[in-house]
Amino acid sequence: VLQTVPCTFLGADNYCSIYEVRPKACREFPHTDRKKFQQISNLTLKNVAICPAAFNIVEAMKQRLK
């Protein structure tokens, strides 16, 4: 999958220009709804750095663990 931030398909309007045909990885991003979410912790940490939704989910998880 693309490794650039922001995505090369992100338009000036901040919308995906290939939304209807985007890759599976894009459809599932930030991958926080996986059944075995704990198995992708390294990916989640990377996503937290670039995705506000992933950041908020991880922060909420941290609060629940306190």
Rosetta blueprint (number, residue, H / E / L):
1 V L
2 L L
3 Q L
4 T L
5 V L
6 P L
7 C L
8 T L
9 F L
10 L E
11 G L
12 A L
13 D L
14 N L
15 Y L
16 C E
17 S L
18 I L
19 Y H
20 E H
21 V H
22 R L
23 P L
24 K H
25 A H
26 C H
27 R H
28 E H
29 F L
30 P L
31 H L
32 T L
33 D L
34 R L
35 K L
36 K L
37 F H
38 Q H
39 Q H
40 I H
41 S H
42 N H
43 L H
44 T H
45 L H
46 K H
47 N H
48 V H
49 A H
50 I H
51 C L
52 P H
53 A H
54 A H
55 F H
56 N H
57 I H
58 V H
59 E H
60 A H
61 M H
62 K H
63 Q H
64 R H
65 L H
66 K L
